[in-house]
Each structure stands twice: as structure tokens, then as C-alpha cells.
């Protein structure tokens, strides 16, 4: 089996493929690597896929288009060491019935873990209390401390991350509301504390957590009117994509102090040093690290599936066409 890794020869590729993961990959077949420090152009990738059985891509890799596939004479698996494959696979890949796998569900695990950690930190005022302690204070009275137990938590879209987050929430016995008009209602059968609601009902909750993919349909879906539906003192959590929530209306709500926010994603990344969000005390900020910074498990997941593919076993991390069509672009 011939395997080609299209990720450029940079520190990022080393992060994804430490020696142990590289050794596993080379035990499966003959592995070649992109030895340049740049992602391939479409024409370059077309040349490199000739004779390749498995193509491994990463963040920023050129999309595997019909033009690229015209140079592929044996491509049997596309494996993406990242989450969304919306801009990696193409309709031509699916029409040629080439299986596509990615570490999307592993990234979902990490993002859900980050979300629950941030939720707990915000509800328990961990950041504010830590700052107070480091400044020499012993101040418990001026910090509002809350709990997730019996809280009303709404998920805007379910998806892979939302499913994982619900599992994390089980011990807290919260009241979970889910807005997602596209999923089968049976998916909540194992979670009696969770119910499907319309968007307005979902937003009328003390905690609103965004988990929608960024698509033309979802960009700006949470506007000023929707934000005003969140009750006073409410918390907006966004670990999905910043563009789903209109920026200026959110800033207006945060400036007023009516709402608080936990934000891992931003309209401009890196977040500019002078950005207003950095000066707001009612915002817990992280630099888009929810699902992406723990990298070796992402590559290991696709290597797992390459091993299964070589052995003729079912693929665990396969992305079906209907999922590809709704992934973040």
C-alpha cells in the first residue's frame, strides 16, 4: 500500500505525527511525505497522487477536486488528520466512491471537554477568584458562584460535539434544551433530561451553547433580536464558529453587562491585541484551542482507520456524504 502525506514539512506536521505515530503509519505501507514547507497547489497535488492508494491531508491542504483525481490512478482512501472535510473532499471524491475519513469525532471529544471545562470555570468564577487570590485578596463575597446542577442549558444545534457535551452534562442533572431541526428526534431517547425546542425557546435559557457548523445558512443566525431573547444574566458559549453570532450585537450586550460569554472562536483570528473583547471582564476568552491543540490523537485516529482499511475492516471515522454536505466550510 502506498501512502502519501500531503501536509507540509513544518512543525505542525511534526506535532501531528510524532515518532510513535509515524512508526505505526510506516508499518502499514510505503509512506512518502510532502518534503516542502508549503501546501501543494492543485497541479502539484495532481502529480503527487499518481500511484497513491491512501492520501493523508491536513489543515490548509488543497481540496481533492476532479482535476486532482484525474491524476489519481489508484486512490482508494482519503484520510484527513483534522475535523471538517468540507473543503478537503469534493463532490467528485464522493461520486468516485472514494471513502473519506477524518478525526472529526476525536476533535468533537476535545471540544466538548473544553466546553464543559470552560462552563465550570465560568460558573464557579475560577478565573476571577484566581486573579483575586494572586493580587493578595481573600474575597469570596464579591464573586457570584453558580453551579451546573439543575441549570437550564440550551444547545443550538446538536451534531457530534453537542452529543459529546450532553454526555458530559449527565452527572449534573441539568435541564437541557436542544434546537436542531435537522436531526432525528430519537437521538435524545437516552437523555430524559433533554428535549427538542424551537430556537426562541432554546435562547430563553440561563446558558446557551452554540454548536452549529458554519455554513451559508448559519452565518449570522444569532442576531440582535435573538440575543435579546437570552435572559438577563445569561451566558452565551461559542466553541463552534464566531460567524454564527453577529459580532456587534454581541459586543453591545457584553458592554452593557446584561450577558456574559465564553468564547473560543473569534471573527478575526488571531484576536487583535486591541480588540474590545480583551477588555471586558464578563468574557472568558481562549484562542481557538477547544478541539485542535491535542494533535497526536487526531493523526492516530486516521492511522487507526488506515489500518482497518488495509485489513478490510469497517472504518470507524468515515464521513458519509450527507455529513460532508453540512460540515463547516
N, C-alpha and C positions, 0 to 999 in steps of 0.2 A: 504494500500500500504506500502510495506517495502522498505525503502531506506537505503543504506549503503554508507557512505563517506569514501573512501579509503585513503584520504590524511592523513599523519601522524599528530599526536597531537603536532604541533610546532607553533611558532609564525606566520609562513606562513599561516597555516590553519586559525588562528585567524584573519589574515589580510583579507583573502578571505571571511570568514564567521563571520562578526561582529554580535552582538546580534540581530539586526533587520532582517538580512538575515537568521540567524538560526531560529528565531521565524517563519518566513514565511515557511521555509522548514518543521519544525515540525508540522505546521498546515495542511500539505498535507498528512502526514502519519507517520508511526513509523520509527524514524531515529536512526541508530546506527553509531558509529564513530570508526575509527581506533584509538585506545587508546594508541598505541605505538608511539615512536618518529622516526620510520623508515618506509619506504615504504615496502609493503608486497613483499615477494618472490612469484613466480608463484604458488608454492604449497599452501602457506598461502592464497593467493587470491582465489584459487580454493575452499578452505574450506569456506571462508567468503561469497562467492556469493550464497551459498545454501539458498534457500528460499527468495532471494532478488529480488524485482521487478525492482528497479532502482539502478544502480551503478554510483556513482559520483567519478570521478578521478581528479587528479591534476598533476602539473609538476613532472616528475620523477616517476609517478605511473607505476607499472608493466603492460605490454601490456596484453590485454584481448585476449589471444590465444585460440586455440582449446582445449588445456589442461585445461585452466581456465574454459571454457564453459562447459567442461564435468562435472563440479561440480555444474553448474547452472541449477536448475530445473524450474525457473520461471522468468529469466531475460528478461525484456521487453523493457528496455531503458538504453543506455549508455550515460551519461552526463559528459562532460569534462569541468571543470572550468579553461579553458585555451584556446589557439588558435588551433594550428595544432593538429590533432588526428592521424597523420601518424604512430606514434609509440605507440599509445594507443589502437585504434581499430586494428583489424586484418582482413584479408580476411575472416576468419571464422565467425566473427561478421556479416559481410555483407551477407555472404552466409546463415546464420541463420535468415536473415531479421530482425535483431535487430536494431531499429532506433538509430542513433548516432547524438548527438547534442553537440555543443561547443560554446564558446564565441568568436569564430574566427572573426565574423563581428564586435563585440564590440571592440576587440583588434585592428582591422583594423581602426576603428574610431579614437582610441587613437594614433595609429602610424601615420596616415595621419595628425592628428592635430600636432603631434610632428614634422613631416617633414615640414609642412608649417611654423611652428614657427622657426625652425632652418634655413630654407631658408630665411625667412625675416630677422632673426638676422644676418646671414652672408652677405646678400646683403646690408643691412643697416649698416654693420660694428659695430653692437651693442656691441659685446664683446670687440673689440679693443678700441672703444670710451669710454666704461665704465672703462677699465683699465687706459686709459689716464687721465680721469677725477679724478679717485681715486689717481693718482700719483701727482695731483696738476696742471695738464696742462689744457689749453683751446685750443686744437689743432684740427682744422677742416680741414686744408689743406692737411695733410699727410695721410688721410684715404679715400680710394676710396669708395664712397657710390653709390650703384646702386638700381635699382627697379625691381620688378617683372612685372610691367606693360609693355606689349608688348615684354616681354622676350621670347626667344626660349627655351622651356623646353621639354626635352625628357624623357619618361618613358620607362625603359627597363623592359618589362612585365607589364601587366595591373593588373589582379587579383583584389581581394577585396580592398586592400589598394590603388592600383592605381585608382580605381573607386572613392574612397572617396577623394583622393587627387585632382582629376580633379574637383570635386565639389567645393573644397576649392579654386581652382585657377580661377573659373569663374569670380569673380569680377575684376581680374587683366587683363582680356582680352589678355592672352598670346598666343603664337603660340606653340601648344603642338603637339609633335610627339610621336607616340606610336609604340614600337616594341613588338609584341606578335603574333607569327604565329599560336597560338592555340585557339584564341578567335574569336567569330563570329564578323564580321566587323560591324554588325548593332548596336553593343553596343555603338558606338560613335555618333549615329544619333542625340542625344540631345546636342551634343557638337560640333558646327560647327567650332570651333577654333582648333579642334583636328583631326589629320589624322594618318592613319597607314603607316609606312615606314619600310624599311629594317634596319638591325642592323647598318650598316655603316652610313646610313643617320641619324639614331637616335643619334649616337655618335657624329656627326658633329653639335653639339649644344652648346650654352653657359652654359647650365645647363643640366646635365644628372643624373637622379634619378633612382636608382636600386630598383625594387620591385618584383624580381623573387623569387620563392621558392627555397630552397636549395635541389637539387636532384642530382643524379649522372650525369645527363645531363647538369646541370647548374653550377656545381662546376668548377671554373676556366674559365668560359665562357668569361670573360673580361680579356684578357691577354695584354701583352705589345703592340702588334700590334693594338689592339682595343683602348687602352688608348691613343696611339699616334694619333688616329683619332680625339680626342677631341681637339678643337681649343685652341691656346694659351690663357691663362687667364680663361679657362673654370673651371667649378665647378662640381665635382663628389659628389653625395649624396648617401649614402648607409645606409638605415634603414631596410634592408632586412636581409641578412646574409653575413658575411665577406668573406666566401669561394667563393662567386660568382666572386669576383675580386681577381686576383693573387696579393699577398701581395708585393713581392719585386719590380715588375714593377711599382706598385702604389707608393711605397716609393721613387723610383727613380724619378718619375715625381714630387712628392711633394718636394723632396730635391732640385730639380732644380728650383723650384718656378714657373714652367710653368703652373701647375694646382693647384687648391685649393680643399679642401674636407670638407664635413660634414659627420662624421662617428659616428653612434650609435652602430655599431656592429664591432667586432674585432676578429682576427684569434685566439687570446688567451684571454680568459675572466676568471677572471678579467685581464685587460690590465696590464702587468708588470710595476712596478714603473719606471724602467729604459728604457722602450720601447721608441724607437726613435720618435714615433708619438707625445709623450708628449712634445717634444722639438721643434716641428715645428709650427711656428706662422700662417701658412696658412692652418691650420686644426682646425675645430671646433669639439671638442670631447664631447660625452656624454656616460655614462656607460650602454648601452643597456637598456634604460628605455622607449623607444618610446611607446610600447603598453602594458607593463606588470606591471607598478608600481601602476596604479589606479585599485586596485584589487576588492573591493566590487561589482562594476558593472559587473565584469566578472562572479562572482558567482551568482549574481542576475539574469543575463541573462539566465543561465541554470535552475535556480529555476523557472523563468517565463515559460520555456518550460516544466518543470516537472508539473507545474500547468495545462498547456494546455493538456499535455498527460493524466493527471488524469481526465480532463474534456472531453476527447475525441475530442479535438480541433486540428487543424493543427499545426505543430511545426514550429516556426519561425526561429530557429537557426540550422536546420537539415543539416548535412554534407552528401551529396549523395556520393555514391561510386566513381563516376568519379572525384569528387573533392578530396576525400581522397587519391586517387592514385597519385595526383600531388602536394600534400602538402609537406612542409618542413619536412625532416627526419634528 
